[in-house]
Amino acid sequence: MKLSGEQLLPCSIDKAWDFLMDPLVLQACIPGCEALTQNSPETFSAVVTVKVGPVKAKFTGDVQLSDLDPPYSCRISGKGQGGIAGFAEGGATIVLAADGEMTKLSYDVDTVIGGKLAQLGARLIDSTARKLALDFFGKLEATITASA
C-alpha cells in the first residue's frame, strides 16, 4: 500500500524537525502507541495497538530513522509483529520545506501487511492507514500549536 500527503505545520522548519525527532512527541502522536523507547539516536522499540475492521492487534517492533538530512528530510522505517493478527512493515519518507513562517511537511508512505490483517481486504486496510496518517499529522499539528 502506498500513501502520500502534505500537512502545513505552524512553526519554523527547525522546530518542526525538533518535534519529529522527539520520542515523547512521537509517542503522543502515533495512534495507539503505548510505548516508544529510544535505543540509540536512530533506533526505537515500540508497542502499538491498532484496530483494523474487526481485528485489534498489539504490535511490538522496531523503528529506525535513516537518510537523515536535518532539518529537511528523513526516512522512518519500521516492522512489527502482531501475533496471530500478522505483521506489518514499511516506512515513510518525510520532507520539510519552509513556507513563510510555517513548514510544509510532505510524506510518502509504503506498507506491507501479512497474516490475518492482510485477509481483510485492501480497501479496509487503505482506509485505516489513511485515517492513522491523518490522526498522526493532526496530533503533531495540535502538539506544535499547543507549545507555541
C-alpha positions in Angstrom: 0.0 0.0 0.0 1.2 3.5 -0.8 0.0 6.8 0.6 1.1 10.4 0.1 0.1 13.7 1.5 1.0 17.1 2.9 0.5 18.9 6.1 1.2 22.6 6.9 2.7 23.0 10.4 2.5 26.2 12.4 6.2 26.6 13.1 9.6 27.1 11.6 11.3 24.2 9.8 13.9 23.8 12.6 11.1 23.5 15.2 9.2 21.0 13.0 12.3 18.9 12.8 12.9 19.0 16.5 9.3 17.9 17.1 9.6 15.0 14.7 12.8 13.8 16.4 11.4 14.0 19.9 10.4 10.5 21.2 7.9 11.9 23.6 6.1 13.8 20.8 6.2 10.8 18.6 4.7 8.6 21.2 1.9 11.1 21.9 1.2 11.5 18.2 1.3 7.9 16.9 -2.2 6.5 17.2 -2.4 3.6 19.6 1.2 3.9 20.7 1.6 2.5 24.2 5.4 2.7 24.5 8.2 4.2 22.5 11.7 3.5 23.8 14.8 5.1 22.3 17.6 2.6 22.0 20.0 4.9 20.1 19.7 8.3 18.4 18.3 6.5 15.3 16.5 3.4 16.7 13.4 2.8 18.8 11.3 0.0 20.2 7.6 0.4 20.0 4.4 -1.1 21.2 1.3 0.0 19.2 -2.3 -1.3 19.3 -4.2 -0.9 16.1 -7.8 -1.8 15.2 -8.4 -2.7 11.5 -12.1 -3.5 11.0 -12.9 -6.4 13.4 -9.3 -7.2 14.1 -7.5 -5.5 17.0 -3.8 -6.3 17.3 -0.9 -5.2 19.6 2.3 -4.9 17.6 5.7 -4.9 19.0 8.5 -3.8 16.8 11.4 -1.7 15.9 11.6 1.8 14.3 14.7 3.2 12.6 15.5 6.7 11.3 17.7 6.9 8.2 18.7 9.1 5.4 18.8 12.0 7.9 19.3 15.4 6.3 18.4 17.8 9.2 16.1 19.8 9.1 14.9 18.9 5.6 14.2 15.1 5.3 14.4 11.7 6.7 13.1 8.2 6.3 11.3 6.4 9.2 11.1 2.6 8.7 9.6 0.0 11.0 8.5 -3.5 11.3 6.3 -5.2 13.9 4.7 -8.5 14.8 1.1 -8.6 15.9 0.9 -12.2 17.0 -1.9 -14.2 15.4 -3.1 -11.0 13.6 0.1 -11.0 11.4 2.8 -8.5 10.7 3.3 -5.0 9.3 6.4 -3.4 7.9 7.0 -0.2 5.9 8.3 3.3 6.0 7.7 6.9 5.4 9.9 9.4 3.6 9.3 12.9 5.2 10.4 16.1 3.5 10.1 19.5 5.2 10.1 22.8 3.4 9.9 26.4 4.7 6.6 28.1 3.8 6.9 31.6 5.1 6.7 31.3 8.9 5.2 27.8 8.6 6.6 24.5 7.4 5.2 22.2 4.7 5.6 18.6 5.6 5.3 16.1 2.7 5.2 12.4 3.2 5.2 9.2 1.1 4.3 6.0 3.0 4.7 2.4 1.8 3.4 -0.5 3.8 3.3 -4.3 3.6 0.9 -6.3 5.8 0.6 -10.0 6.2 -1.3 -12.6 8.1 -5.0 -12.2 9.2 -4.8 -8.5 8.7 -4.0 -8.9 5.0 -7.1 -11.0 4.6 -9.4 -8.1 5.5 -9.1 -6.5 2.0 -7.2 -3.7 0.5 -10.0 -1.1 0.8 -10.3 -1.6 4.6 -6.6 -1.6 5.1 -6.1 1.5 2.9 -8.8 3.5 4.6 -7.4 2.6 8.1 -3.9 3.6 7.0 -5.2 6.9 5.7 -7.0 7.5 9.0 -3.9 6.7 11.1 -1.8 9.0 9.0 -4.3 11.9 9.3 -4.5 11.2 13.0 -0.7 11.3 13.4 -0.3 14.6 11.5 -3.3 16.2 13.1 -1.9 15.3 16.6 1.5 16.6 15.5 0.0 19.9 14.4 -2.0 20.2 17.6 1.1 19.5 19.7 3.1 22.2 17.9 0.2 24.7 18.2 -0.2 24.0 22.0 3.6 24.5 22.6 3.6 28.0 20.9 
